[in-house]
Amino acid sequence: MMTSAEKENINKVLNDSNAIRKFDYLYWRWQDEKQYEDFNDYVEAMMKFMPSGATLVKGSKRPFGVTINYGGQKVQISLKHRGNYCSLAATIYP
């Protein structure tokens, strides 16, 4: 089970405007370049924003983001678009 400090670290990622902009940039670049580029390069770029100690489980194109192991739990961090607005969302699995 995640500690309150680990939950706070996840919230920092979700509220980091640089991370949100980078995920959004990567999403749109992937839409343009998916025929030519390796998705693993995008996963590597997204992982740079994850908390220290997080390990990659997998990257996903739909929803666009990563699933990590952190604090003894799986956490999916994904980009959400709503009109011209985007945000990062987390799903914590038991």
C-alpha positions as CSV (number, residue, x, y, z in Angstrom):
1,M,0.0,0.0,0.0
2,M,1.2,3.5,-0.9
3,T,2.3,5.9,1.8
4,S,0.9,9.4,2.0
5,A,4.3,10.7,0.8
6,E,4.2,8.4,-2.3
7,K,0.6,9.5,-3.0
8,E,1.8,13.1,-2.8
9,N,4.6,12.3,-5.3
10,I,2.0,11.0,-7.8
11,N,-0.1,14.1,-7.3
12,K,3.0,16.2,-8.0
13,V,3.3,14.5,-11.4
14,L,-0.4,15.0,-12.1
15,N,-0.1,18.7,-11.3
16,D,3.2,19.4,-13.0
17,S,2.5,21.8,-15.9
18,N,5.8,20.7,-17.6
19,A,4.8,17.0,-17.4
20,I,1.3,17.9,-18.8
21,R,2.7,19.9,-21.7
22,K,5.3,17.2,-22.5
23,F,2.7,14.4,-22.5
24,D,0.5,16.5,-24.7
25,Y,3.4,17.3,-27.1
26,L,4.4,13.6,-27.2
27,Y,0.8,12.5,-27.8
28,W,0.4,14.8,-30.9
29,R,3.9,14.0,-32.2
30,W,3.0,10.3,-31.9
31,Q,-0.2,11.0,-33.9
32,D,2.0,12.5,-36.7
33,E,5.0,10.1,-36.6
34,K,3.6,6.7,-35.5
35,Q,4.4,5.2,-38.9
36,Y,8.1,6.1,-38.5
37,E,9.1,6.2,-34.8
38,D,9.4,3.6,-32.1
39,F,6.8,4.0,-29.3
40,N,9.4,2.9,-26.7
41,D,11.2,6.3,-27.3
42,Y,8.0,8.0,-26.2
43,V,7.6,5.8,-23.1
44,E,11.2,6.6,-22.2
45,A,10.4,10.3,-22.4
46,M,7.3,10.0,-20.3
47,M,9.2,8.0,-17.6
48,K,11.4,11.0,-17.0
49,F,8.5,12.7,-15.2
50,M,7.7,9.7,-12.9
51,P,8.7,9.7,-9.2
52,S,12.1,8.4,-8.2
53,G,11.8,4.7,-7.6
54,A,9.0,4.1,-10.1
55,T,9.6,1.2,-12.5
56,L,7.9,0.8,-15.9
57,V,5.3,-1.9,-16.3
58,K,4.2,-0.9,-19.8
59,G,3.6,2.1,-22.1
60,S,0.2,2.4,-23.8
61,K,-1.0,4.2,-26.8
62,R,-4.7,4.1,-25.7
63,P,-4.9,5.7,-23.2
64,F,-1.7,7.5,-24.0
65,G,0.6,7.1,-21.0
66,V,2.5,4.7,-18.8
67,T,1.7,2.1,-16.1
68,I,4.3,2.0,-13.4
69,N,5.1,0.1,-10.2
70,Y,5.3,2.6,-7.4
71,G,4.9,2.2,-3.7
72,G,4.1,-1.5,-4.1
73,Q,1.1,-0.8,-6.4
74,K,0.5,-0.4,-10.1
75,V,-0.3,3.1,-11.2
76,Q,-1.5,4.2,-14.6
77,I,-0.7,7.7,-15.6
78,S,-2.5,8.8,-18.7
79,L,-3.2,11.9,-20.7
80,K,-6.9,13.1,-20.9
81,H,-8.1,15.5,-23.6
82,R,-11.3,17.5,-23.1
83,G,-11.7,20.0,-26.0
84,N,-8.7,22.3,-25.9
85,Y,-7.9,21.3,-22.3
86,C,-5.6,18.4,-21.3
87,S,-4.7,16.9,-18.0
88,L,-3.0,13.9,-16.5
89,A,-5.0,11.3,-14.6
90,A,-3.9,8.4,-12.3
91,T,-5.5,5.1,-11.7
92,I,-4.1,3.2,-8.8
93,Y,-4.6,-0.6,-8.9
94,P,-4.6,-2.7,-5.7
